[in-house]
Amino acid sequence: MSSFNDIKIVYLTAARLSLVAERVYDLEVVVGPTEPQDMAKPALFLGVLLAFAWPALADPESASGDKIPDFSGGWARIGDLVETFEPIPGSVGGGPVLVDPSHPHEQGGDALEWVAALDNPILKPETLAKLRTITEAELEGIPHVKDEGICLPSGVPMILNRRGGAIEMLQTQGQVTIINARDEQARFIYLNVPHSKNPAHSWYGESVGHYENGDTLVVDTIGQNDKTQIDRFGTPHSDQIHVIERYRLSADRRSLEVQFTVDDPGAFTMPWSGRARFAARRADWDEQICAENNRFVGTVTVRGKRTTTVPTPTANKPDF
């Protein structure tokens, strides 16, 4: 098991949305940093600052003069088949891996297998070979375990596709934070700044963003490691992955559509795009702790390998 020291866990009391930090750390508050790496302070500290600063967002315009759309509050994943990405209507380029129509998976139905359609032209031969191993096991009744199923971060864009999909978006002048109900995972998007010159690889990479047209948040993410799956089927990716997301708010603020493009020459033959949809919801969820009360689940595949032992991530040393 690799080290999990680069996983920053934010503990939150969901009802109050207050971020709790009980740690002693040599912290420095950086005012007006020019690069995201300057802002990459421990996630807990950033969360505490954000919890206090969040209500202070009163200026309706961004630094560029664009109107700031209000994404704040809770959002729940919706769609024809939650946990899979959807093709973008009208798109003529590459699209996401979908369910094999010969082995359909119905929302709330009896079919448990998730069988990928392996004829998608975006898959490079080595990527296809890895995905085929997982898919063949699914056809035998041996399910594969998602990253979130073994308490690992999901990465981008898979974070948009998590089961239940309950998220909370918090906005300040210089940052958007996306908190997930499951495992208290958090993404930090730094606004109106360039990428670092050489960001280190991490589970969620480095995300920078800006607002457009008064209804859209554009997010550019690089620097992810290759340890996460890109979709519900277990499709792998490389550490060359580059993701651009466009969060677009509906005029009535009742729905949110996220269109994204993945460019990863290490895993795919071409850039491809997909979307995930959300509906506004109350943000009064309970904390969900993945690593508690795990039990034997039978034979499964983890990263394409069959096993009866599902590991629980354990840090080699504390990060405080």
N, C-alpha and C positions, 0 to 999 in steps of 0.2 A: 504494500500500500504506500503510495507516495505521500509526501508531507502535505498537511493541510494548513500550514502556517499562514498561507496567503489568503485563506478564507476569513473574511471579517464578518462576524455574526453580530447582528443588532438585535438586542432583546427589547421588546416593546410590550407595553400593556395596551392591547388593541382598543379597548373601550375609550381610553383617554388619549391614545396615540402619543404618549410620552415615551421618549427613548431613554432607557435607564442605563447609566454608566457607573459601575462601581469598580473603578480601576485607578491605579496610580500610574501616571505616565508622564514622561518629560515631553510636554506638548508645547508647540509654538503656534500662535495664531498668525497666519499669513494674510495680510490685507492686500487685496488687489493683485493676486498672482498672475503671471503672464502665461504659465503653462500648467496643464492639468496635474503634472507630477508634483508641482509645488503644493497642490491642494490635496494630494493623496495622503492625508493624515488618517489616523485610525478611524475606522467606520463608526465606532461608538461615539467618539468625540464629535465627528461631523453630525451624527444623528442628534446629539444633545443640542448642538448649536442650532440645527435646523428646527428642532422642536420648539425652541424659544423664538426663532426668527420667522417661522412660517406665517403667523398671523400678521406680520409686519409688511407683507407684500401688498402695497396699496397703489403703487405706480402702475397705471394701465398700459404703459408703453415700455418696450425693451430698449436696450442701448442703441439699437439701430433705428428706432422710431416706429417699429412695427407694433401693432396692438398685441397684447399678451392674451392668448386664449386661456380660460380658466379650466385646467384639467383637474383641479383639486377634488378630493373626495374618493369614494370607492367605485370600482369597476369590476364587473363580473363577465367572464368569458362566455360568449354565445356563438352560435353557428349551427350549420346543418349536422356537423359531427365534431363536437368539442374534442380537443386534443389533437386535431389535425389542422394543418394550414389549408387555406382555400386558395385556388387560383384567383388572380385578379381579373375581374370581368373585362373582356376586351383585350387583354394582354396577348401578344403574339410571340413573346419570347419564351424562355425556359420557365417552367413552373415547378412547384413543390412535388415531392413524392406523395402519391395518393394511395388510398386503399385499392387493392386488386379487386376489380368488379366481380371476379369469379368467386371471391371470398369476402363478401360484404361484412362490414361491422356496423351494426345499427346502434344508435344512441339509446342506451337503456335496454338493449336487447339481450338475448341469451348468448350470442356469439361472443366469446372472450378473446379470440385471436385477433391480432393486428397484422394482417398480411399485406406487405408492400407490393405495389405494382412495379416490377423490376424492369419494365420496358421504357422507363423515363430516360430520355437522351442526355440529361444533365449528368448522369453518373459515369465517372471514369471507371475503367476496368477494375482497378484495385478497390475502389469504393463499392462497386457493384458486387465484387466477390465477398467483401465483408458483410454487406447487407443481405446477400443471398444466404449466408450461413444462418443469420438470425431468422430470416423468413422461412427457411426450410424447417427450422425448429418449431416455429409458430404453427406450421401446418401439421406437425406431429403432436401438437397440443402442449408444447413446452414454451411458455411465455418468456419474453425478455424483460428485464427489469430496467426501467428508466433511471436516469441519474437521480431524480428526486426520490425514487424508490429505495435507494441506498444512501439517502441523506446527503447527496452531493449537489453542489450548485448546478444550475441548468445551463448557464451560458446564454448567448444571444445567437439566434432568435428563439431558441427553445423556451426561454423564460416566458414568452408570450403564449406558450402552449401547455402550461402546467395544468394538471387536473384541478378542476374547480375554478382556476384562473382568477381568484379574488386578489385584487391589487389595490393599493392606496397610493395616490400621487400627491406629493407635497412640492410646492413651488416657492422659491425665493428669487431674488433678483439675479443671482449668479448660479443657481443650481436647481435641478429637478431631481427629486429622490423618489424612486418607485419601491414601495415596500410590499412584500408578499406575505399572505397569511401563513402559508406553510413554511416552516423552518425559519421564519423571520428574516428571510433573505432580502437584501436591498441592493438596488442599482443606483449609482450616482452619475448624473449627467451634468457636466460643467458647461455653462452657457457662454457663448461669444468669446471663446478662447481657442487657439489652435491646438492640435495634437502635440504631445511631447515628441522630441526628435527620435528617441528610441525607447518607447515604452516597453517595460518588461512584460512578458506573457503572464496572464493571470486568468482566473475562471471567467470573469466578465469583461476582461480587457479594459480599454480606456475609451470612454464615451464622451464626446463633446456635441453640443447642439446649439440650435438657434431657432427662433420663431419666424414663420412666414405667413403672409396673407391674413393675419388676424385669427386663424383657426387651426394652424398646423405647427407642430414641433418636429423639427428635423434632427435626427440623431445619427452621428457617424461613429462607429465602433471598430477599433483595431486592437491588436495586442492580446487576443485571446489565446489560451493554450489549446491543445488538441485533445483534451480529456473529456469533453462533453459530447453528447449526441445532438444532432441538429433538429431532430423531429421525433414523433412518437414511435416510429419504426426502428429507431436505433441507427439511422444513417450517420456515419462518422464524418468528420471534417478535419482539416489540417490547421496548423497555427498560422497559416497565411490568410485565414478568413477575414473578410472585410464586410461589414454589414451596415447598410444605410436604412434607417427606419423613418417613416413619416406618420406621426400621430395626428389624425385629423378629427376634430370635434364637430359634431353635427350642430346645425343652427339652433336647435332646441336644447342642446347640451344633454340629451338623453342617450346618445350613443357615441361610440368612439371606434374609428377604424384605423388599424395600423397596417400600412403597406410597407413591405421591406424588400430589399434586394441583397442577395448574397453573392459575393464574388470571392471565390476560393479556387485558384488554379491548381492547388494541391489535391483537391478532392473532386472537382466538378469540371465538366467540359466547357461550361459557359456560365456567365452570370445568370441567376434565376430569381424570380420574384414570387411572393405570396402575400397573403393577408391574414390578419386575425381581427375578429370583431368583439366589442365589449358593449355592455349596457350599464348605465349608471345604477348604482346600488348603495345601500347604506353601508358604511364602513364599521360595522359593529361585530366583526368576526372574533372568534376565539383563537388564541395561539395554538399552533399545531406543531408538536415536537416530534420530528421523524424518528430520532434515535431512541425513543422510549418504547418499551414493551414489544420489541421485535420478536418474531417467533418463526419456527420452521415453516417454509412455504412449499416444500417439495422441490422438484427439479426445475430450474430456470436457466436462462442464459444471461450472463453478465458480460457485456462487451464481446458478444459472440461466442463465449465459452460456456459450456454446460457445467452447472454446479448445484450442489444442495446447500451450500454455505453462502449466505449473503453477508458480506462484510459491512460493519458499521464504521464510518470514518472516525479516526482517533488522532488527535494532534499529538505530535511527539513532544512538544513543549508549549506552554502557554504563550500568548502573544502580548502579555502585559507584565 
